[in-house]
Amino acid sequence: MRIKKDFVLREVCGENVIMCEGLKAIDFRKILALNKSAAWIWKEAQVQGDFTIESLTERLCEEYDVTAEEARSCVTDILEKWDKEGVIEK
């Protein structure tokens, strides 16, 4: 999987949000607010470029004191939401 081109993470009024840059940015329905862990996962996905549920789960376990099961559940939920919103590609 990869983050689609033109989608970026920005801090707006103290909130982490994913938004589209360029002409697509006119559609304000594509602004997604992220909590701290989701923003961390987004940044890690950007670093990895091509990422998988497993690669993000592993890094989340290294960064935070969570079990592999908790991390996998969190990553899976977030990636399902991002896929539904069209900000990642498989």
Beta strands, then each sheet from edge to edge (+ up, - down):
strand 1: 2-3
strand 2: 7-12
strand 3: 15-20
strand 4: 32-34
strand 5: 88-89
sheet 1: 1+ 5-
sheet 2: 2+ 3- 4+
end
